[in-house]
Amino acid sequence: MNIQRRIFLAAIGFALMTGAAQAEPCAGNPNTLGTARVLKVVPGHYGTKHFPQTLPLGPREVVLTFDDGPSPSTTSMVLKALAKDCVKATFFLIGRHAEAHPDFVKKIAAAGHTVAHHSMTHPMTLASISYPSAVDNIERGIKAVEKAAAPYHAAPFFRFPGFGSSPALLAYMDRKGYAVFGADLWASDWNVMTPQYELSLVMARLEHAGRGIVLFHDTELQTARMLPAFLAALKAGGWKVVHVVPARQG
């Protein structure tokens, strides 16, 4: 066996052991940012803003996530920017928004992004309401997103609105076999700011963190307007985008 083949097989073995794989190349756009690799995520709790651990990311690797959609006007802008750079992201969708705009849920899934869950009505927070009400809100949200996504599948990924979990609710999601996502950093885009300021803010936080799960909101116009420049800044800075998918589909 020649040395090149040995190196190739070793790389394949490493990818299988870590649950990672190379993403498909960006057809016709070799100089775009692209998606560097795909990471298969098992059930657990991820994101150091909420949990003790996060995803196994390398230096200057980022996972892009968007909350609260879909919102047709701004989500369409986000999808266009991601498509131009062949970047895959994860969208944590609110059930009632998915019910209102099932066509956009299907567009997200059809583009190869990961469709995930963010409760039915986004209470602030699920931990502040009764346990039965919280579970009902979670389950109705999951069903609404799954129905809107069909025939595509939603991932068994959940993010608590406002990161407002409780031990009992985390245990419930664990029993369901869901991966629960927090974040490692965010753009603070729930605050009003210019796209230029948001870009400088999130890039500074990325440089400080060195890697991580980034939280945006595809419902925010300033974020949608900022995204093309953000993707360009990632490319210029040598950052790599990692697309998260479930280790199992459910």
N, C-alpha and C positions, 0 to 999 in steps of 0.2 A: 504494500500500500504506500503510495507516494505521500510526501509531506503535506501537499495541498489538500488531498482527500482527508488526511487525518485531522487537519485543522477544521475542515468543513464539518466532519462528523462530530468533532468535539463541540463546535458551536451549536449544532443542532441539539446535541445532548444537553448542553447548558440551558438552551431555550426551553426544552421540555421540562427540565427539573424546576425551573423558576416560573413556569406557567407563562412564559413570554414568547412572542414570535415577531418576526419582522413584518411590518405593515407593507401593503402593496405599494409600489411606486406611484408617483403622481403622473399619470399618463399625459404626455404632451407638455408637461410643466416641470422639467427636471430641476429648475432653479428656485422653485417655491419651497416654503417651509416644510410642508408635508407632515406625515405622521411617522415618527421614527420606529415605533414598535407597538405591539398590542400586548397588554398585560391581563391575564385571566385572574380574576379576583374571587377568592373563596369567602364564605361568610365570616364576618368579623367586624371590628369597629376601627375606622380609619380616619385620621386627621388630627393633628396635634393641637388644634384649637379647642378640641372637645375631648379627645382621648389620649392615652399615653403613647400610642403608636400610630404609624401611618403606613402607606403603601411602600413596598420595596423599590424606591426610585433611586436612580443613580444621580451623580452630580449634574446639575443643569437640566434635569428632566422635570417636566410639568404635566399635570393632568388638568384639562380645562373642563370646568363644570358650570352649568347655567341653571338657575333656579327660577321658579314661579311662572313659567310659560305654560302653554304657548300664548303669545300675543301677536296676532297676525302682522301688524306693521313693523314691529321691532324684531320679532323672531325671523321674519323673512330677510331682514338686513343681516342678521347674525348668520343665518344659513348661507347667504350669498358670499359673505366674507370667508367663512370656513371652506366653502366649496372652491373658491378661487385659489386657496392655498393648500387644498387637499388635506385639511386638518379635521380630525374626528374629535368630537367632544361628547360629554354626557349631559343630558337634559333631565333635571328633576322637576317633573311636571305636577301641577296642582290639578286634582281631579275635576273640579268644576270648570277649569279652563280647557281641559282636554275634552270634556263633554260639549263645550261651546264651540270648539274648533278642532274636531276630529281630523279634518283634512290636513291641518298643520302637524298633528301628531304623526300621521302617516308620512308626511314629507320629511320629518326628522328621521324617522326610522328608515325610510327608503333611501335616504342619503348615506346610510351606514353609521349614523350616530347611535349612541346608547340611550334608550328611553328608560327613565327611572322614575321613582315615586317621591312625592312631597306632601302627602295627605290630601284630603278632599277639599278642605276650605282654608288651610293655612292658619289655624288658630295660633295665637301667641300667648302661651305655647301649649302643646299637647300635655305637658307635665302640669299645667295649671288647671286642667279640667279633670273630671272624674276619669278613673281608669276605663270603665265601660264606654264612656263617650269618646275617649281618645282612641281606643281600639276600633270603635265603629267608624270614626273619621279616617283612620288609617286604611281600614278595609274597603270602605266606599271609594276612597281615592285610588287604591290599587285596582279595583274593579273598573272604575271609570277610565283610567289610563289604558288598561289592557283592552277594554272594548274599543276605545278610540284607535288604538294602535293596530288592531287586527286588519289584515292577516299577519302582520309582523308581531314580534314578541317584545314585551317589556322585560327588562332585567330585574332580578330580585335584589335591587339596590334601593335603599331608602335614606332620605335625609330628613331629620326632624326640623320643622320650621323653627327658626331662631335657635337651632341646636338644643331645643327644650325637651330633653328626654328625662327619663327617670329610670332607676334600676328595674322596676317592674316592666316598663315599656321596652327597655333594651332586652330584657329576658324574653319578652313576647316576640320581638323581631328575631332573636336568636333561635327560638323554637321554630319559627317559620323558615329558617335557613337563609335569612337575608343578610347581605352586607350593609352595614350602617355607615354612612359617610358623614364626617364632619368636613373640615378643611384645614389646610396648613396656613393659608393666608387668603385674604380677600381684597377686593377693590374698593370696599366701602361705598359701592355705587348706589346704595339706598339714600345716600346724601347727595344733594344737588351740587354738581361741579361741572366744569368744562371737560370735554373729551381729552383735551391736552393735559389738564391737571390729573385726571384719572390715569392716563397713561404713565405719567411721571411717578405717580403714587404706587401703582402696582409694580412697575419695573424696579423701583427702589426696594419694595418689599421682597420681590423675587431675588434680587441680588443679595439681600440680607439673609434670606432663608436658604438659598442655594439650590432648592428643589421643592416640589410639593404639589398638593391639590389646591387649585386656585378657584375661588368662588366668585362668579359673576351672576348677573340677572339679565336674562334676555328680554325682560320686560322694560328695561331702562334704555331710553333713546340715547343717552350720553354714552352708554356702553356699546350699543350697536354702532354708533358713529366712530367710537374709538377703536373698535376691533381691527380694522385693516392695518392701522398704524401699529397696534400691539403685535400682530402677527409678524409684521415687518421687523419690529424691534427684537422679537424672539429670534428670527432668522439671523439678523445682524449680530446678535449677542451669542450665537452658538448654542441656543437653547434647543431642546428636543421635546416634542410632544408625544406623550404616551396615551394611547386609547385604552380605556378600561372596559372589559367585557366580563360577563359572568363565567366562572369556571363550569357552571352548569346553567342550563336554561330552565327557568321556572316561573 
